Amino acid sequence: MLRFMPVGDSMTIGSAGEHTWRYRMWEHLRETYGGPFALVGPRETLYDKATDSPTSYEYADPDFPRAHLAGWGEGWLHMAPLIGEAVRAHRADVLLVSLGLIDLGFYTNAEQTAENARRFVAEARSANARIRMVVLPVIPNVRASDDAPFAAQVTRFNELLAKAVADLDEPRSPLLLASPPPSYDIHLDTYDGTHPNASGEHKIAAAYADAMHQAWDVGEPYGE
């Protein structure tokens, strides 16, 4: 049994009424992965904008393994202290990580955020020395389009994240940097400039699926 844990911020937890990219990934793996697998993690809910809390189970299609470790407004800063126990408790084998936008927007600069990413990796490995991780850089968003200093921080962090992945990758616990979806367009693939709509969900899932297929021969390339 291969256990995947999605880890992320608002783009990963999703909000009431959405499928989420987690669902798109589950569908893809169900169709292309040749062995048993599960989505695991300590949380299951979506974010409820009406109550401003992560309490909704109103998935567009609730019939899938909804477990994750994602939170609206959470970043590397918040997840680094949690990941070790989450990996240990849920016996995760592969982490699918999308973090950084919240950190840079509200909490830490590029260098500090990169240090928290390194801490995250160390904490995950303390719980499972053979954990595999696929990390997505910060992808296009409306604030980076409108705020030049913030865009510069995003670019700098993505450079530091790539260096961290190269530095920390090791054979027994491989670390992959997924390629940002090449055709991702905040006007077409999000509903507000940041959070993915259906096409954005597919493109984020494809980034992870294609990275795992190319590097580890897990599943197949993501289809249309």
N, C-alpha and C positions, 0 to 999 in steps of 0.2 A: 504494500500500500504506500503510494507516494502522497505525502501530505503537503499541500500548498497553503501558505498563509499570506493573503493580501494585507499589506501594511501601507497606510496612507492617510491623507487628509480628507478634505471635503470632496475631492474628485473621486476618492475611493469609497468612502462610506456612502455617498449619494444621498438623495433626499426622497421623501415620500412620493410614490408614483413612478419612480425610475426603475429601469432594469439594472443599471450599473455595469461597469466594465468587468466586474467580478462575475456577473452572470454570463457575459459574452465569453469570458475565458473558460468558464465551466462548460458551456455549450461546445466550444472548440475542442477542449480536452476530451469530452465525452465522445466526440465524433472521431478524434484522430489519435488519442493516446491508447496504446494497446494493452494497458494493464489497469489494475484498480487504483483509484486515486480519491482524494477528498480535499475539500476546502476546510481549513481549520482556523481556529482563533477564539479568543475569549468573548467576542461581541457578535451580535447578529443583526442589530437594528440599523435602520436608516435615520437620517436627520429629519426632524419634523419642523419645518419653518414656521408653522402656526404656533407652536409652543416653544420654539427656540431650544429644542432639546433632542438628543438622539434616542427617541422613544418609539419610532414608527416601524411597523412591520408591513407597511403597505407597498410591497414590491410590485412592479408591473407584472411579474410572474414569480410568485413566491415559492414555486416548486423546484427549489434547488438548494444545495448546501450553502447557507448564507453566512457562515462563520467568517470572521475577519478580525483584524486589529487596525481599525481606522477611526478617525475622529474629526469632526468639523472643527477647524481651527487648531489642529494639532500638527506638529512637525517633528523633525529629528530631535529637537530639544525635549519634546514630550515622550517620544517613543523609545529613545535610548534607555531610560530607566525601566521601561516596561517589557522590552523585547526578550530579555533573558528568561523571565518567568513564563512569558507566553510561549516561547519555544519549548521550554521544559515541560510545561503542563499539557501542551497540545501536540507534543512530539513532531513538530514541524520539520520537514525535510528541505523545503524550498520556500524562500521568502520572495514575494513579488512586491517591491517597494517603490512608492511614489511619494516623495516628501521634498520639502525645501521651500515651496512658495510661501507658506505661512511663516516659517522662520525668518526669511528675508524681508517679508512684509511687515513683521511686527516685533520680532524678538532679537535676532542676531544678524551680524554682517556675514559676508561670504566666508571669511576665514573661520569665524566661530561656528558657523553652520557646518562647514567641512569637518571641523574637529568633532562635532556631535555625530556626524555620519560615521566617522572612524570609531567613536565610542560605541555606537549602535552595532557595528560589525563585531567588535570585541565582545560585547555583551551577548550577542546571539551565539557566537562561537563558544562562549563559556558554558552555554546550555547544551550545545550540540556541536562538537568539534568538526563534524562533517556537514554542517549546514551549507546549503547552496543558496545564493542570493542573486536576484536580477534587479538592478536598480535603474529606474528611469530618471533622466535629468529633468530639471524644471522645464516644462514645455511652454509654448507660446500662451500668453494671457494678456488681458486688456491693460492691466497696469503697466506691464513692460512696454506695451505699445505707446502709452501716454506719458510715462514717467522715465525720462532718460537716465537719471541716477539709479533708479531701481533696476532698469534694464541692464545697466552696467554691472550691478551686483549679481543679477541672475547669470550673466555671461561669465563673470569671475567665478561664481560658485560652481557652475557646470564644468569649468576648467579644473577647479580643485577637486571636484567629485571624480572626474575622469582620472586624475592623478591618484587619488585615494584608491580607486578600484584597481588600477595598475599596481600600486604598491602593495595592496593587501591580498590580491588574488593568490591563491595557493592550491596545489593539486587536490588536497584532501577536502578543501572547503572553497570551491570555485566561486568567484565573484564576477558577475557579468554587468557591463554597462549597456543597457538597451539603447538602440538608436531612437531618437525622437521621431514620431510619425512624420515622414517627409512631406506629406500633403496636408498636415494639420492646419486648419484655418479657423481662427477664433470667430469669424463671422459665419462660418458654415458648420463647424463642429462643436460649438458650444451654444448654450441658450442665453448666456449673459456675459460672454467674453472670457470666462474662466471655466465654468463647470460644463462637462461634456454632455451633449445631446446624444441621440442614438448613434449617429455616425461617428461622433467623437469617442463613444464607448468602444465601438468596434476598432477604431484606430489605436487606442491605448492597449486593448487586449492584443491586437496584432503585434505591437511593439514587443510585448513579452513573449508571445508565442513564437515569433520569428527568431528572437534571440535564443530561446531555449532549443529550438529545432536546429539552428545553425551550429550552436556550440556543443550541445549535449545530445542531439538527435532525439529530443523529446517531442512527441507528436509530429505534426506536419506544419508546413507554412500556413499562415492564416488565410482562409479563403475569403471570397467576397461576402 
